[in-house]
Amino acid sequence: MIGDLLLQGVQMMVVLALAPLLTGFVRKVKAHLLRRQGPPLVQPYRDLWRLLNKEAIVADSASWLFRVAPYVVFAATWVAASLVPTYATGLIFSWSGDLIAITALLGLGRFAQTLAGLDVGTSFGGIGTSRELMIASMAEPAMIMIAFSVALVAGSTQLSNIAATMLTYQVGLRVSLALALIALVIVALAENARIPVDNPATHLELTMVHEAMVLEYSGRHLAMIDLAAMVKLLLYASLLGCLFVPLGLAPEGSGIGAHVLGLAAYAVKLAGAGAMLGAFEVSIAKMRVFRVPNFLGAALMLGFLATLLLFVSRSL
């Protein structure tokens, strides 16, 4: 029992420790492709430490909700990311690692953040909240359709069971899984406010979405929100690896060697995801806000089509 709890705790700490490193790696890849030196890989850690040591300034019009929201957002995102199998399956809390439950936890964090964006009453907060909810109205249904399509293949929405099924030869190459993969990538870009949906490196009032909701935050509150955003990026990278590239995951009951190998495989997956994200963001421009529903609508239709194909024939 203690060993199982220790393995689950290791996963929670790994997720929390590697999230800023993944963000720093993506920035470094983008800077390298643009022929710039870029910030060091550990810069996100320095930024978080600096924010934690600064005083949190709160507007006079802010309520208790404004103060509590950053911790709710961080807690919900961290729990969701910890439920996704990273280096091993069948951990002690794997029974709760359900795709629908993870979607609900992310929705809880979004709900708290949008309420906080409206709480102060600034125009930027209202603009960012309305855009965030517009994105959520398309991203969450697409995520549910992706969960349905994967569950029809694996016979379960539990991530450990899905990863184990994907490793079997019976799955093979399926059109439905390819459609679900593309849809999940689109949802991941939108949920993490990445290009082409949003640009996390700018603060242009006419285009920003996520940053508009957190402009009033500072100090430890802003550190919690920034860390939650980093963990969310790692969550989707972990989810893509667990669902579609589950190679290297240590099976339930395996020894310490398999877990070390799983950690190494997980690091390689994160590096690959960060490199592909950085290269993609450098090679494409940000789209107009009014085109985002079309972009996310494609993800919803792809998820729906993947589910429909599996209803027609389980071999697709």
VMD Tcl script that draws the C-alpha trace (Angstrom):
set ca {
  {0.00 0.00 0.00}
  {2.78 2.42 0.92}
  {4.65 1.54 -2.26}
  {1.55 2.20 -4.36}
  {1.05 5.57 -2.70}
  {4.71 6.37 -3.28}
  {4.43 5.60 -7.00}
  {1.35 7.80 -7.27}
  {3.15 10.57 -5.40}
  {6.10 10.27 -7.77}
  {3.75 10.78 -10.70}
  {2.24 13.88 -9.10}
  {5.68 15.34 -8.43}
  {6.95 14.47 -11.91}
  {4.00 16.28 -13.49}
  {4.55 19.34 -11.32}
  {8.32 19.42 -11.79}
  {8.41 18.91 -15.56}
  {5.60 21.32 -16.50}
  {7.76 24.50 -16.38}
  {10.58 22.64 -18.13}
  {8.28 21.72 -21.03}
  {7.22 25.36 -21.39}
  {10.86 26.47 -21.34}
  {11.76 23.83 -23.92}
  {9.01 25.00 -26.29}
  {10.28 28.58 -25.99}
  {13.84 27.44 -26.61}
  {12.82 25.50 -29.73}
  {10.96 28.51 -31.11}
  {13.90 30.80 -30.43}
  {16.32 28.36 -32.09}
  {14.15 28.11 -35.21}
  {14.02 31.92 -35.35}
  {17.84 32.12 -35.13}
  {17.73 33.63 -31.65}
  {19.36 32.49 -28.43}
  {16.18 32.62 -26.40}
  {15.73 32.33 -22.63}
  {17.33 29.42 -20.73}
  {15.34 26.27 -20.12}
  {15.00 27.05 -16.40}
  {13.57 30.53 -16.97}
  {9.98 29.46 -16.15}
  {11.19 28.23 -12.74}
  {12.84 31.60 -12.12}
  {9.70 33.47 -13.16}
  {7.53 31.41 -10.82}
  {9.96 31.88 -7.92}
  {10.06 35.64 -8.52}
  {6.26 35.86 -8.57}
  {5.94 33.80 -5.39}
  {8.20 36.26 -3.58}
  {6.24 39.30 -4.72}
  {3.30 40.86 -2.95}
  {-0.14 40.03 -4.37}
  {-1.99 43.24 -5.25}
  {-5.77 42.87 -5.21}
  {-8.25 45.41 -6.62}
  {-10.64 47.08 -4.20}
  {-13.63 45.77 -6.14}
  {-12.42 42.15 -5.99}
  {-14.30 39.64 -3.85}
  {-13.13 36.47 -2.11}
  {-13.72 34.63 -5.38}
  {-10.90 36.56 -7.03}
  {-8.48 35.39 -4.32}
  {-9.61 31.76 -4.25}
  {-9.87 31.17 -8.03}
  {-6.09 30.78 -8.73}
  {-5.82 27.97 -6.20}
  {-8.93 26.22 -7.54}
  {-7.60 26.47 -11.11}
  {-4.21 25.10 -10.09}
  {-5.62 22.29 -7.93}
  {-8.10 21.10 -10.57}
  {-5.45 21.16 -13.31}
  {-2.83 19.41 -11.19}
  {-5.23 16.65 -10.15}
  {-6.34 16.15 -13.77}
  {-2.73 15.96 -14.98}
  {-1.82 13.53 -12.20}
  {-4.59 11.14 -13.26}
  {-3.15 10.76 -16.78}
  {-0.70 7.81 -16.89}
  {2.75 9.25 -17.54}
  {5.32 6.52 -16.87}
  {3.15 3.67 -15.53}
  {-0.39 2.32 -15.69}
  {-2.47 0.74 -12.95}
  {-1.42 3.18 -10.20}
  {-3.48 3.31 -7.03}
  {-5.72 6.12 -8.28}
  {-5.91 4.87 -11.86}
  {-9.56 3.90 -11.32}
  {-10.37 7.62 -11.26}
  {-8.22 8.40 -14.32}
  {-11.22 8.67 -16.61}
  {-11.32 10.80 -19.75}
  {-14.71 12.26 -18.86}
  {-13.59 12.99 -15.29}
  {-10.48 14.78 -16.58}
  {-12.65 16.85 -18.93}
  {-14.85 17.75 -15.96}
  {-11.87 18.79 -13.84}
  {-10.59 21.03 -16.62}
  {-14.09 22.49 -16.91}
  {-14.04 23.24 -13.17}
  {-10.78 25.14 -13.53}
  {-12.16 27.09 -16.48}
  {-15.33 27.91 -14.56}
  {-13.33 29.35 -11.65}
  {-11.05 31.34 -13.94}
  {-13.88 32.85 -15.97}
  {-15.72 33.88 -12.80}
  {-12.56 35.54 -11.54}
  {-12.13 37.31 -14.88}
  {-15.58 38.85 -14.48}
  {-15.27 39.53 -10.76}
  {-13.21 42.74 -10.92}
  {-15.39 44.24 -13.62}
  {-12.69 45.37 -16.06}
  {-13.31 45.47 -19.79}
  {-10.33 43.21 -20.56}
  {-11.60 40.60 -18.14}
  {-15.01 40.62 -19.83}
  {-13.50 40.33 -23.32}
  {-11.21 37.47 -22.33}
  {-13.98 35.63 -20.50}
  {-16.40 35.85 -23.42}
  {-13.75 34.55 -25.81}
  {-12.74 31.77 -23.42}
  {-16.34 30.60 -23.10}
  {-16.76 30.73 -26.86}
  {-13.76 28.43 -27.21}
  {-15.01 26.16 -24.42}
  {-18.43 25.78 -26.03}
  {-16.72 24.05 -28.97}
  {-13.71 22.42 -27.28}
  {-15.58 20.54 -24.57}
  {-18.06 18.80 -26.91}
  {-15.15 17.90 -29.18}
  {-13.32 16.43 -26.19}
  {-16.36 14.35 -25.25}
  {-16.64 13.01 -28.81}
  {-12.94 12.10 -28.74}
  {-13.51 10.25 -25.45}
  {-16.44 8.35 -26.97}
  {-14.46 7.33 -30.07}
  {-11.49 6.08 -28.04}
  {-13.80 4.34 -25.56}
  {-15.51 2.45 -28.37}
  {-12.14 1.02 -29.40}
  {-10.90 0.19 -25.90}
  {-14.25 -0.63 -24.30}
  {-13.53 1.78 -21.45}
  {-12.96 5.45 -20.72}
  {-10.32 4.64 -18.10}
  {-6.93 5.80 -19.35}
  {-4.96 2.84 -18.00}
  {-7.27 0.42 -19.81}
  {-7.13 2.48 -23.00}
  {-3.31 2.54 -22.94}
  {-3.18 -1.21 -22.41}
  {-5.60 -1.78 -25.30}
  {-3.68 0.50 -27.65}
  {-0.56 -1.63 -27.13}
  {-2.28 -4.77 -28.41}
  {-1.97 -5.82 -32.04}
  {-5.76 -6.06 -32.44}
  {-6.11 -2.28 -32.60}
  {-3.89 -1.74 -35.64}
  {-4.23 1.33 -37.84}
  {-7.72 2.83 -37.78}
  {-9.18 5.81 -39.60}
  {-11.26 6.67 -36.53}
  {-8.19 6.91 -34.29}
  {-6.43 9.12 -36.83}
  {-9.43 11.47 -36.86}
  {-9.54 11.46 -33.06}
  {-5.82 12.27 -32.92}
  {-6.20 15.29 -35.21}
  {-9.22 16.46 -33.22}
  {-7.33 16.14 -29.92}
  {-4.39 18.15 -31.28}
  {-6.78 20.95 -32.31}
  {-8.46 20.92 -28.90}
  {-5.06 20.95 -27.17}
  {-3.96 24.03 -29.12}
  {-7.18 25.86 -28.27}
  {-7.28 24.85 -24.61}
  {-3.70 25.94 -24.04}
  {-4.15 29.27 -25.86}
  {-1.45 28.44 -28.38}
  {-1.03 29.60 -31.97}
  {-3.13 29.71 -34.15}
  {-5.90 30.29 -31.56}
  {-3.96 32.64 -29.27}
  {-0.39 33.82 -28.83}
  {0.89 33.31 -25.26}
  {3.88 35.59 -25.88}
  {1.90 38.78 -26.53}
  {-0.54 41.02 -24.66}
  {-2.40 42.64 -27.54}
  {-5.82 43.64 -26.25}
  {-7.51 42.94 -29.59}
  {-6.34 39.33 -29.79}
  {-5.54 37.92 -26.35}
  {-7.83 35.39 -24.71}
  {-6.22 33.77 -21.68}
  {-4.04 36.73 -20.76}
  {-7.03 39.08 -20.75}
  {-8.58 37.18 -17.84}
  {-5.46 37.31 -15.65}
  {-4.27 40.89 -16.20}
  {-5.42 41.90 -12.70}
  {-3.43 39.16 -10.97}
  {0.02 39.54 -9.47}
  {2.36 37.86 -7.01}
  {1.53 34.37 -5.78}
  {-1.90 34.47 -7.45}
  {-0.34 34.98 -10.86}
  {2.25 32.29 -10.08}
  {-0.55 29.78 -9.42}
  {-2.28 30.67 -12.70}
  {0.93 30.52 -14.72}
  {1.88 27.18 -13.16}
  {-1.60 25.84 -13.87}
  {-1.22 26.85 -17.54}
  {2.13 25.04 -17.71}
  {0.65 21.92 -16.10}
  {-2.26 22.04 -18.54}
  {0.13 22.04 -21.49}
  {1.91 19.03 -20.04}
  {-1.47 17.36 -19.40}
  {-2.40 17.42 -23.07}
  {1.06 16.24 -24.10}
  {0.72 13.37 -21.61}
  {-2.79 12.61 -22.88}
  {-1.60 12.40 -26.48}
  {1.20 10.09 -25.43}
  {-1.06 7.90 -23.30}
  {-3.80 7.50 -25.89}
  {-1.85 7.26 -29.12}
  {1.81 6.54 -28.20}
  {1.62 4.41 -25.02}
  {5.03 2.86 -25.64}
  {7.22 2.52 -22.57}
  {4.44 2.68 -19.98}
  {5.25 0.34 -17.10}
  {2.43 -2.18 -16.64}
  {0.76 -2.77 -13.30}
  {2.89 -4.77 -10.87}
  {6.15 -4.26 -12.74}
  {9.48 -3.67 -11.04}
  {11.56 -0.56 -10.52}
  {13.44 -1.09 -13.79}
  {10.24 -0.86 -15.83}
  {9.29 2.35 -14.01}
  {12.68 3.92 -14.70}
  {12.31 2.96 -18.36}
  {8.82 4.47 -18.32}
  {10.18 7.74 -16.97}
  {12.80 7.83 -19.73}
  {10.18 7.10 -22.39}
  {7.95 9.81 -20.93}
  {10.78 12.36 -21.12}
  {11.33 11.46 -24.78}
  {7.61 11.89 -25.52}
  {7.56 15.32 -23.85}
  {10.63 16.39 -25.79}
  {9.03 15.28 -29.04}
  {5.76 17.04 -28.24}
  {7.58 20.24 -27.28}
  {9.70 20.20 -30.43}
  {6.67 19.66 -32.68}
  {4.71 22.40 -30.91}
  {7.55 24.88 -31.22}
  {8.06 24.09 -34.92}
  {4.32 24.35 -35.59}
  {3.97 27.73 -33.89}
  {6.91 29.17 -35.81}
  {5.55 27.98 -39.15}
  {1.98 29.29 -38.82}
  {0.36 32.64 -38.10}
  {-2.34 33.40 -35.58}
  {-5.83 33.32 -37.01}
  {-8.53 35.94 -36.47}
  {-10.73 35.50 -33.43}
  {-13.86 35.04 -35.54}
  {-12.27 32.10 -37.35}
  {-11.64 30.15 -34.13}
  {-15.17 28.60 -34.09}
  {-14.51 27.18 -37.57}
  {-11.19 25.76 -36.37}
  {-12.76 24.11 -33.32}
  {-15.81 23.10 -35.34}
  {-13.46 20.97 -37.43}
  {-12.32 19.20 -34.26}
  {-15.92 18.58 -33.24}
  {-16.81 17.18 -36.65}
  {-13.70 14.97 -36.70}
  {-14.57 13.57 -33.28}
  {-18.15 12.99 -34.33}
  {-17.04 11.32 -37.56}
  {-14.62 9.06 -35.66}
  {-17.44 7.94 -33.36}
  {-19.80 7.44 -36.28}
  {-17.27 5.28 -38.14}
  {-16.88 3.06 -35.11}
  {-20.64 2.65 -34.85}
  {-20.76 1.63 -38.51}
  {-17.86 -0.82 -38.22}
  {-15.61 -1.59 -35.27}
  {-12.76 -2.32 -37.69}
  {-12.61 1.31 -38.83}
}
mol new
graphics top color blue
foreach p $ca { graphics top sphere $p radius 0.5 }
foreach p [lrange $ca 0 end-1] q [lrange $ca 1 end] { graphics top cylinder $p $q radius 0.2 }
display resetview
